Amino acid sequence: MAVADTAKSTVEQITAASNTAFKDGVEKTLSALNDANSYSKQNLEAVIASVTAATKGAEALGAQAMAFSKTSFETQVAAAKSLAGAKSVQEVVELQTAFAKSALETYMAQMGALSETVSASMKDSMKPLNERVTAAVEKLQAVR
């Protein structure tokens, strides 16, 4: 009977060890799947935040462009009225020169403002994505 008891005890130990190993394996797999799901969710949230920031930037650019177009049109109409009321060729040249100078200065200022808006929009829209890349690199370095 001692041999039978030893065999039975060995089988029970192997079965218990197998069950524990299987249970641990399943728990590790489920934990890894949960981590992957959480990571994917965070990535999706970062993409949504990035698109939201880019959309806000595009809206700001559109508003700035519309305001500039309106102001530019009004300035051109006023300049045309001034030119129509000019009494001499010299006055026309002076008015045209002043208008051209003013228009160029306004255009350059507007381009500067648009560049700042684009730069800020790019920075804001890339921030969430950069944070996710940093998180991924940190996770990979932790595994190594």
Contacts in CASP RR format, 6 or more apart in sequence:
PFRMAT RR
TARGET T0000
AUTHOR 0000-0000-0000
METHOD contacts of the structure
MODEL  1
MAVADTAKSTVEQITAASNTAFKDGVEKTLSALNDANSYSKQNLEAVIAS
VTAATKGAEALGAQAMAFSKTSFETQVAAAKSLAGAKSVQEVVELQTAFA
KSALETYMAQMGALSETVSASMKDSMKPLNERVTAAVEKLQAVR
39 139 0 8 1.000
42 132 0 8 1.000
42 135 0 8 1.000
43 132 0 8 1.000
45 128 0 8 1.000
46 128 0 8 1.000
46 129 0 8 1.000
46 131 0 8 1.000
46 132 0 8 1.000
47 128 0 8 1.000
47 129 0 8 1.000
49 127 0 8 1.000
49 128 0 8 1.000
50 125 0 8 1.000
50 126 0 8 1.000
50 127 0 8 1.000
50 128 0 8 1.000
50 129 0 8 1.000
51 125 0 8 1.000
53 121 0 8 1.000
53 124 0 8 1.000
53 125 0 8 1.000
53 127 0 8 1.000
53 128 0 8 1.000
54 121 0 8 1.000
54 124 0 8 1.000
54 125 0 8 1.000
56 121 0 8 1.000
56 124 0 8 1.000
57 117 0 8 1.000
57 120 0 8 1.000
57 121 0 8 1.000
57 124 0 8 1.000
57 125 0 8 1.000
58 121 0 8 1.000
60 117 0 8 1.000
60 121 0 8 1.000
61 114 0 8 1.000
61 117 0 8 1.000
61 118 0 8 1.000
61 121 0 8 1.000
64 110 0 8 1.000
64 113 0 8 1.000
64 114 0 8 1.000
64 117 0 8 1.000
65 114 0 8 1.000
68 110 0 8 1.000
71 106 0 8 1.000
72 103 0 8 1.000
72 106 0 8 1.000
75 99 0 8 1.000
75 102 0 8 1.000
75 103 0 8 1.000
75 106 0 8 1.000
79 95 0 8 1.000
79 99 0 8 1.000
82 95 0 8 1.000
82 99 0 8 1.000
83 92 0 8 1.000
83 95 0 8 1.000
83 96 0 8 1.000
86 92 0 8 1.000
86 95 0 8 1.000
END
